[in-house]
Amino acid sequence: MTKQEALFEYLLRKADDSLILGHRLSEWCGHGPILEEDIAITNIALDLIGQATELYKYAAEVEDKGRDEDDLAFLRIEREYKNVLLVEQTNGDFGKTMIRQLFFDHFEHLLYEELMNSKDERIAAIATKTIKEIKYHIKHSSEWTIRLGDGTEESHNRVQKSVRDLSRFTKELFYQDEVDQILIAEGIIPDVSKFKVEYDKNIKAILDEATLELPNEKWQLDGGRKGVHSEHLGYLLTELQYMQRTYPGMKW
Amino acid sequence: MEKNKIDALNKAFQDKIDNEIKIEPKDYMPDAYRKTLIRQISQHAHSEIVGQLPEANWVTRAPNLRRKAVLLAKIQDEAGHGLYLYSAVETLGADREQTIDDLHEGIAKYSSIFNYPTLTWADMGTVGWLVDGAAIMNQVPLCRCSYGPYARAMVRVCKEESFHQRQGFEVVTQLAKGTPEQKAMAQDSLNRWWWPALMMFGPNDADSTHTAQSMEWKIKRHTNDELRQMFVDATVPQAELIGLTIPDKDLKFNEETGHYDFGEIDWDEFWQVVKGYGPCNEERVAARKKAKEDGLWVREAANAYAEKRAARNKKAS
């Protein structure tokens, strides 16, 4: 694998994370538990779609095969999407959406802090813009986790269940393979295994304050980075790709 | 209060209005003025909130990244407008949650246009172009409304609505100059939305119960028919520019008046949708009710947490 191939693959993975989660959040539009959350969730979805767009644009340039950001976002088959399993999980109730976000935001925060120092200037520039958004997202999901965990008995039980259901997707955030090894050696991306301890500590601090607990079993799933997904992704892509598949080659 | 005292207050109130001095929340205002504003502003807020739904219907199917982002931004703006408008209602002493319950019970109305379904991507263009276009015609004069908080909220709302109208027209333009399939999609969408858009201005002046009083109070600056004519005059040349046909065989430019003459609105359809029997009335209200019911546990948790926190802070201090 060349450095260029590794970079393309990495950008695709991160772009897919943002696109798929942004898409999931956009499903909340108009259905939030309070008006302020309709605004907040839509805003976060918008940030994520914006991040995905920047990453796909760069990926398309790195690949240099005449594809553009929309071709990458809309015209791959399911097995070619490389997002982590966490982001494709269904929204569930508002609490589940917040827990999914909590697990994701805390990882992104640590990652993008480091990506700002990437030797790849384009990635460093994207990270510098993105980190400002992530700082807002992490505050939002952390505060809601605490509020719901330490709110009523019902809210506690609901989010506790979501913590249990979603925690099996967190280790995959730290998945690394040859793609990562090549880019770490080049100083383009950080070695995320170095901040796993900090991630666990940060998540635990929020969950402690929320009076929530991580489950004891250490069962973890992965596969997303190799394009082996949960059954949920296919349906999401069916909607996402509807226009591009029905009207091939048209401009919108 | 004595009658002559009230008469004097009412006279001072109307003098202010006649002199274009804004009425502010703590100023004296007749009950009927307050009630009219609560009704109008809360209906306006509800329209923004319900109006998220027909667009949210396409956000997961937007054809490319840019359109997806723009649509999200537009829906977010609408939720934001709802928020300012509910705040403006609260300055009149009304309770936001009560006005929302009135919506869910069918007591309060919202703009009937949102009771039509969004069936194709072209509808995302047409809704921006016609629906936001018509809303701007209604709302620009509201920036000069006699009630200060409403007028000020409308200044910001109108800036954003004008962006929405432009992006809608851009979507439709892109389709109109696209493939035959895309152009047909745009024309079909215009055919479905044109008449409901004209209905957004309400009944003819002769049948409008609130217009005369609202004009005297300077809540309203133009009659329904005046606004509708302004909209037709502005929109017909835009359709011509991009090669789409307005679905009205009676539409014709009148050299004498300098305005477009246009056909009769189907008032039976208008009243039917207003009364709750349009294609999506049930679904729209049901979706909003469901959002409120599903979110109950979240709001209860937020309140319980806020109370616990306040109690802890009190203990600590």
Interface residues (C-beta under 8 A of the other chain):
Chain A: H23 S26 E27 C29 G30 H31 G32 P33 I34 L35 E36 E37 D38 I39 T42 N43 A45 L46 I49 G50 A52 T53 Y56 E69 D70 A73 F74 D93 F94 G95 I146 R147 L148 D150 G151 T152 E154 S155 R158 E239 L240 Y242 M243 Q244 Y247 M250 K251 W252
Chain B: I49 Q52 L53 E55 A56 V59 T60 R61 A62 P63 N64 L65 R66 R67 K68 A69 L72 A73 I75 Q76 A79 G80 G82 L83 Y86 W121 V171 Q174 L175 G178 T179 E181 Q182 A287 K290 A291 D294 G295 L296 W297 V298 R299 E300 A301 A302 N303 A304 Y305 K308
